[in-house]
Amino acid sequence: MHDLHVTAGAGFTDFGGWQMPVRYSSDLAEHHAVRTTAGIFDISHMAEILVEGTDAAAYLDYALAGKLSVIALGQAKYSLLLAESGGIIDDLVVYRLGEEKFLVVANAGNRAAAVAALTERAADFDVRVEDQSDDIALIAVQGPNARAILEATTAITELGTPLSDLKYYWSSDGYFEGVPLFVGRTGYTGEDGFELYIKSDAAARLWVALTQAGADHGLVPAGLASRDTLRLEAGMPLYGHELGLDTFPVQAGLGRVVALSKDGDFVGRAAIEAGPDADARVLVGLVAEGRRAGRADYEVYASTESDAAPVGVITSGALSPTLGHPIAMAYVDAAVSEVGSAVFIDVRGTRIPASVVALPFYKRQK
């Protein structure tokens, strides 16, 4: 894949131990393409972990925060891998491939931690946990024209479910040039789109075929920079920014992901039931006027008084390409967490007025 990215003009950066295309043309052009036509991303850095065996469903109910045993064949579910402390080791997407077979997709930077935790938790279950990350490549096509592009890619055949019938967070098996292909209607941009899993040695051919089919549909290669502003506008958390071992799901607005109603124990249940400290900060959205955006680690204040103590810290921020004004996600004290609360972001010594808003900042028109 690397030579394809070089030919397309990509600049690269290190991300999770991978050399990732950060941009091909410009961050703004790639961002706007995903919002208006389509973008194609190489996200082969993601980790794929196969879970298979008689106890697979029960095991995942124990190992993860959600109730995975209830998802149907072909369905996907967002979940969390928790520590005993209630903190987040990683956020994941889990696909059900069969009655006793699941695919767990983890973040690249957390691959080793996720594999280790999942392997350790399998000890008392009839289940096999296999890290298949090195054998699987992952390509995402995201944007309003994503479905049309996949349908125009004639080498994609024998999909078990037509793309027109494939619902959000569902998947289908198929083939690309006779090679097994797994397609999920999932993504990390806030747009409609698909994620395509294929054997690593077929990935470059799939990329070329999708690119050729997308030429008449406005498809452009998109890098890590646009992916970050897209997911920020959509209010999607990024591990290491909004999520971490010191974060309880409820603080990040992910309390609904934890299935306390499921039978039996799961790793982290006791800590989750006890809850975070009473003064724990919570994740909110912030919007400001002008062009100066708060960035990760910038502090948030309740006033402009020089001796005021910070009431929060930004985890991700940018000048929104779609909305045209600064947006940010931040962890703030409960006292200033209500929608409409007025706060100030310290942008290099100047306190910029901002308001707390509900997440996400952007929702696509369906």
C-alpha positions in Angstrom: 0.0 0.0 0.0 2.9 2.4 0.8 3.9 2.9 -2.8 0.3 3.7 -3.8 0.2 6.4 -1.1 3.5 7.9 -2.2 2.3 8.0 -5.8 -0.8 9.8 -4.7 1.3 12.5 -3.0 0.8 11.5 0.6 2.8 13.0 3.4 3.4 10.6 6.3 3.4 10.6 10.1 3.9 8.1 12.8 0.6 6.9 14.4 0.3 4.0 16.7 3.6 2.6 15.4 2.5 2.8 11.8 3.6 5.2 9.1 0.3 6.7 8.2 -0.7 9.0 5.3 -1.5 12.3 7.0 -2.7 14.1 3.9 -2.5 13.9 0.1 -3.6 17.3 -1.1 -4.9 19.5 1.8 -6.7 18.8 5.0 -9.6 21.0 4.1 -10.1 19.5 0.6 -10.1 16.0 1.9 -12.5 16.9 4.8 -14.9 18.5 2.4 -14.8 15.6 0.0 -15.9 13.2 2.7 -18.8 15.5 3.6 -19.9 16.2 0.0 -18.7 13.3 -2.2 -16.4 10.6 -0.7 -13.0 9.9 0.7 -11.0 6.6 0.8 -8.8 5.9 3.8 -6.2 3.2 4.4 -6.9 2.2 8.0 -4.9 -1.0 8.0 -3.3 0.0 11.2 -6.4 -1.1 13.1 -6.1 -4.4 15.0 -8.3 -7.4 14.2 -8.8 -10.1 16.8 -10.8 -13.3 16.1 -12.8 -14.8 19.0 -14.1 -18.3 18.3 -15.4 -21.2 20.3 -18.4 -22.7 22.1 -18.2 -20.0 24.8 -17.4 -17.1 22.6 -20.6 -15.1 23.3 -20.5 -15.7 27.1 -16.8 -14.9 27.1 -17.3 -11.5 25.4 -20.1 -10.7 27.8 -17.5 -11.2 30.6 -14.5 -9.7 28.8 -16.2 -6.5 27.5 -18.6 -3.9 29.0 -21.5 -4.5 26.6 -23.8 -7.5 26.1 -22.4 -9.0 22.9 -24.3 -12.3 23.2 -27.5 -10.5 22.0 -26.2 -9.2 18.7 -27.4 -11.0 15.6 -25.4 -12.7 12.9 -23.9 -10.0 10.7 -24.5 -7.2 13.3 -21.8 -5.0 14.8 -21.7 -3.3 18.2 -19.5 -0.6 19.7 -18.1 -1.7 23.1 -15.4 -1.0 25.7 -12.6 -3.1 27.1 -12.4 -2.1 30.7 -9.8 -2.5 33.4 -10.8 -3.8 36.8 -10.5 -0.2 37.9 -13.3 0.8 35.6 -11.0 2.7 33.3 -10.9 2.1 29.6 -8.2 0.0 28.0 -9.7 0.5 24.6 -12.9 1.2 22.7 -13.8 -1.5 20.1 -16.2 -2.5 17.4 -17.3 -6.2 17.6 -18.9 -8.0 14.6 -20.7 -11.3 14.9 -19.4 -13.6 12.2 -21.2 -16.7 13.3 -23.0 -18.3 16.3 -19.7 -19.0 17.9 -17.4 -16.5 16.0 -16.8 -12.8 16.5 -14.3 -10.2 15.1 -13.0 -7.6 17.6 -11.6 -4.5 16.0 -9.2 -2.5 18.3 -7.1 0.6 18.0 -3.6 0.2 16.6 -1.9 1.8 19.6 -3.8 -0.5 22.0 -3.3 -3.7 20.0 -0.9 -5.3 22.4 -2.9 -4.3 25.5 -6.2 -5.5 24.0 -4.8 -8.8 22.8 -3.2 -9.4 26.3 -6.3 -8.5 28.2 -8.6 -10.6 25.9 -6.2 -13.6 26.1 -6.0 -13.4 29.8 -9.8 -13.2 30.2 -10.3 -16.3 28.1 -8.7 -18.7 30.6 -11.9 -20.0 32.0 -13.8 -20.2 28.7 -13.8 -22.6 25.8 -12.7 -20.0 23.3 -9.8 -19.1 21.1 -8.4 -15.6 20.8 -6.3 -15.0 17.8 -4.6 -11.8 16.7 -5.0 -11.6 12.9 -4.0 -8.0 12.5 -0.9 -8.7 10.3 -3.0 -10.8 7.9 -5.9 -8.3 7.4 -5.9 -4.9 5.7 -8.7 -2.4 6.1 -9.9 0.2 3.7 -12.7 2.7 4.4 -14.8 4.5 1.9 -16.8 7.3 3.6 -19.2 10.0 2.3 -22.5 10.5 0.6 -21.3 8.7 -2.6 -19.7 5.7 -0.8 -22.4 3.2 -1.7 -22.4 4.2 -5.4 -18.7 3.8 -5.5 -18.8 0.3 -4.0 -21.6 -0.7 -6.4 -19.5 0.6 -9.3 -16.6 -1.6 -8.3 -17.4 -4.5 -10.5 -14.8 -6.8 -9.0 -16.7 -6.8 -5.7 -19.2 -9.7 -6.1 -21.5 -12.1 -4.3 -22.3 -9.9 -1.4 -24.7 -11.8 0.9 -26.6 -8.6 1.6 -27.0 -6.0 -1.2 -25.5 -2.6 -0.1 -28.9 -1.0 -0.5 -30.2 -3.3 2.2 -27.2 -3.2 4.5 -28.1 -1.2 7.6 -25.8 1.0 9.7 -23.6 -1.2 12.0 -24.4 -4.4 9.9 -22.0 -6.3 7.7 -21.9 -8.7 4.7 -19.5 -11.2 3.3 -18.5 -11.1 -0.3 -15.6 -11.4 -2.7 -13.1 -9.1 -4.5 -11.5 -10.8 -7.5 -12.4 -14.1 -5.9 -10.7 -13.1 -2.6 -13.0 -13.2 0.5 -14.1 -9.7 1.5 -15.9 -8.6 4.6 -17.8 -5.3 4.4 -19.2 -3.4 7.4 -21.4 -0.3 7.1 -19.5 1.5 9.8 -17.0 4.3 10.0 -15.4 7.1 12.0 -16.4 10.2 10.1 -20.0 10.9 10.8 -20.9 10.1 7.2 -22.4 7.1 5.6 -19.7 4.7 4.5 -18.2 1.2 4.5 -15.2 -0.5 6.0 -13.7 -3.3 3.9 -11.6 -6.1 5.4 -9.5 -8.2 3.1 -6.3 -10.2 3.1 -3.3 -8.0 3.2 -1.8 -9.2 -0.2 -5.0 -8.1 -2.0 -5.4 -4.7 -0.4 -3.5 -2.7 -3.0 -5.6 -4.1 -5.8 -8.8 -3.3 -3.9 -7.6 0.3 -3.3 -6.9 0.7 -7.0 -10.3 -0.8 -8.0 -12.2 1.5 -5.6 -10.2 4.5 -6.7 -11.0 3.8 -10.4 -14.6 3.2 -9.7 -14.8 6.4 -7.6 -13.3 8.7 -10.2 -16.7 9.7 -11.5 -18.1 10.1 -8.0 -15.7 12.6 -6.5 -13.7 10.1 -4.5 -10.3 11.4 -3.2 -7.7 9.7 -1.0 -8.0 11.1 2.6 -5.4 11.1 5.4 -5.2 11.1 9.1 -5.6 14.9 9.5 -9.0 15.0 7.8 -10.1 11.9 9.6 -9.4 13.7 12.9 -11.5 16.8 12.1 -14.3 14.6 10.7 -14.5 12.4 13.8 -14.3 15.5 16.0 -17.2 17.2 14.3 -19.2 13.9 14.7 -18.3 13.9 18.5 -16.5 10.6 18.2 -13.9 10.0 21.0 -10.3 9.2 20.2 -8.4 6.9 22.6 -5.6 8.8 24.3 -7.6 12.1 24.0 -11.1 11.5 25.2 -10.6 8.0 26.5 -8.0 6.3 28.7 -7.3 4.2 31.8 -8.2 7.1 34.0 -11.6 7.6 32.4 -14.8 6.0 33.4 -17.3 5.4 30.6 -19.9 7.6 32.2 -17.5 10.6 32.3 -17.1 10.3 28.5 -20.8 10.1 27.9 -20.5 6.3 27.2 -22.5 5.0 30.2 -25.0 3.5 27.9 -22.3 1.2 26.4 -21.9 -0.5 29.8 -24.6 -3.2 30.2 -25.1 -3.4 33.9 -28.3 -5.3 33.3 -26.5 -8.3 31.9 -26.4 -11.5 34.0 -23.2 -12.4 35.7 -19.9 -10.6 36.3 -17.8 -8.7 33.8 -14.4 -7.2 34.2 -14.8 -3.7 35.8 -18.4 -4.2 37.0 -17.6 -3.5 40.7 -15.8 -0.3 39.9 -18.4 0.9 37.4 -21.2 0.3 40.0 -19.2 2.3 42.6 -18.8 5.1 40.0 -16.1 7.7 39.6 -15.2 10.2 42.4 -17.9 12.9 43.1 -15.7 15.6 41.6 -14.8 13.7 38.4 -14.9 15.9 35.3 -17.2 15.1 32.4 -16.8 15.4 28.6 -18.6 18.2 26.9 -18.6 20.0 23.6 -17.4 23.6 23.3 -18.0 26.1 20.6 -16.5 29.6 20.2 -16.6 32.5 17.8 -13.8 33.7 15.6 -11.0 31.7 14.1 -8.8 30.8 17.1 -9.4 27.2 18.2 -8.5 25.5 21.4 -6.3 22.5 21.1 -5.6 19.4 23.2 -4.3 20.3 26.7 -5.4 23.9 26.5 -7.0 24.8 29.9 -10.6 25.9 30.4 -11.7 28.6 32.9 -15.0 29.8 34.3 -13.9 33.5 34.3 -11.2 35.8 33.0 -9.9 36.5 36.5 -6.1 36.1 36.5 -6.1 34.1 39.7 -9.0 31.8 38.7 -8.2 28.1 38.8 -8.9 26.0 35.6 -12.2 24.2 35.5 -11.3 21.9 32.7 -9.0 20.9 29.9 -9.5 20.4 26.1 -8.9 16.9 24.8 -9.4 17.7 21.0 -10.1 20.9 19.2 -10.0 22.5 15.7 -11.5 25.2 13.5 -14.4 23.1 12.1 -14.1 22.9 8.3 -17.9 22.2 8.0 -19.3 24.6 10.5 -16.7 27.4 10.1 -16.1 28.1 13.8 -13.9 26.6 16.5 -15.1 23.4 18.2 -13.6 21.3 21.0 -14.2 18.5 23.3 -13.1 19.0 26.9 -13.4 17.5 30.3 -14.8 20.1 32.7 -16.1 20.3 36.3 -19.7 19.4 36.7 -20.5 23.0 37.8 -19.9 24.2 34.2 -21.0 21.1 32.3 -24.6 22.0 31.5 -25.5 23.0 27.9 -25.3 26.8 27.6 -22.7 27.2 30.3 -20.2 30.0 29.5 -16.5 29.3 29.8 -13.2 30.6 28.5 -10.5 28.7 26.6 -7.0 29.8 27.3 -5.5 30.1 23.8 -1.8 31.0 24.2 -2.5 33.4 27.0 -5.7 34.9 25.7 -9.0 33.6 27.2 -11.5 33.1 24.4 -15.2 32.9 25.3 -16.9 29.6 24.6 -20.2 27.9 25.3 -21.0 24.3 26.3 -23.1 22.5 23.6 -24.5 19.0 23.2 -22.5 16.5 21.2 -22.2 15.9 18.3 -21.4 19.2 16.6 -22.4 17.8 13.2 -25.1 15.3 12.1 -25.4 14.3 8.5 -28.8 14.6 6.8 -30.2 11.1 6.3 
